[in-house]
Amino acid sequence: MAYTLYSAWRATAPYRVRIGLALKGVGYDYVALDLIKGDQREPEYRAVNPQGLTPALDIGGHVLTQSLAILEWLEETRPEPAILPKAALDRAVVRAMADIVACDIHPLNNTRVGRELHKRGIDPEGILAWTQRWIKDGFDTLEPMVAKHGKGFAFGEQPTIADCCLIPQIYSANRYEVDLAPYPAIGAVAERAAEHPAFQSAHPNNQPDAKPA
Ligand SMILES: N[C@@H](CCC(=O)N[C@@H](CS)C(=O)NCC(=O)O)C(=O)O
């Protein structure tokens, strides 16, 4: 059964799912949405995902949405290689790390939030400062967690759902010129992931819709 991922090259939520799919060795067809042009709001895509957000993963007869739900589904349907640790306590820590990115940082910095701030008269510098503020806020919390639990990846020696969320958020932090010097543990995870084939294949620059810098 061919899967289809509705994605956008540098959007972080589909990037999370691309990493998860690559870690699990699951292939898929790629449908690119141009989020600036507004493809996600067109009726054609709303028929796939009524929320008008990426990602959506069509698994043949069902469309899965919400990156964390998709990552959990991947783990449940393909337990190996595991992207959650075995112990319940450890899983809770990994999920907390993922939630800091997916629930606390990203929703404040999404494309539609930037669009709304712009509509309300906030200038580009103001929007950039807003974006940076919430990334820094989340990274301030994540840094000691990663320093405590990470051993190469955010939690332990193997990639987990925490890395699926953290690596795209680091990409976004670089895009929005956040100084990462205060976050050496997070920086070390980025370096480790850059060497890993799953993270390499999922990287925005390696997507069919990637645009030159
Ligand atoms: N909570 C959702 C967030 C999905 C989301 O916000 N996706 C962004 C891309 S990273 C999007 O499609 N934005 C389009 C828009 O804001 O109009 C998830 O984790 O899947």
PDBQT file of the ligand as one rigid body, heavy atoms in Angstrom, charges set to zero:
ROOT
HETATM    1  N1  LIG A 301      -0.302  20.483  15.606  1.00  0.00    +0.000 N 
HETATM    2  C1  LIG A 301      -0.133  20.279  14.207  1.00  0.00    +0.000 C 
HETATM    3  C2  LIG A 301       0.434  21.537  13.587  1.00  0.00    +0.000 C 
HETATM    4  C3  LIG A 301       0.318  21.508  12.097  1.00  0.00    +0.000 C 
HETATM    5  C4  LIG A 301       0.782  22.826  11.524  1.00  0.00    +0.000 C 
HETATM    6  O1  LIG A 301       0.584  23.878  12.134  1.00  0.00    +0.000 OA
HETATM    7  N2  LIG A 301       1.404  22.757  10.334  1.00  0.00    +0.000 N 
HETATM    8  C5  LIG A 301       1.899  23.963   9.717  1.00  0.00    +0.000 C 
HETATM    9  C6  LIG A 301       3.234  23.713   9.060  1.00  0.00    +0.000 C 
HETATM   10  S1  LIG A 301       4.501  23.448  10.243  1.00  0.00    +0.000 SA
HETATM   11  C7  LIG A 301       0.945  24.434   8.646  1.00  0.00    +0.000 C 
HETATM   12  O2  LIG A 301       0.430  23.637   7.887  1.00  0.00    +0.000 OA
HETATM   13  N3  LIG A 301       0.726  25.740   8.561  1.00  0.00    +0.000 N 
HETATM   14  C8  LIG A 301      -0.109  26.315   7.563  1.00  0.00    +0.000 C 
HETATM   15  C9  LIG A 301      -0.734  27.592   8.022  1.00  0.00    +0.000 C 
HETATM   16  O3  LIG A 301      -0.423  28.035   9.130  1.00  0.00    +0.000 OA
HETATM   17  O4  LIG A 301      -1.495  28.150   7.265  1.00  0.00    +0.000 OA
HETATM   18  C10 LIG A 301       0.805  19.087  13.949  1.00  0.00    +0.000 C 
HETATM   19  O5  LIG A 301       1.637  18.816  14.811  1.00  0.00    +0.000 OA
HETATM   20  O6  LIG A 301       0.663  18.417  12.925  1.00  0.00    +0.000 OA
ENDROOT
TORSDOF 0
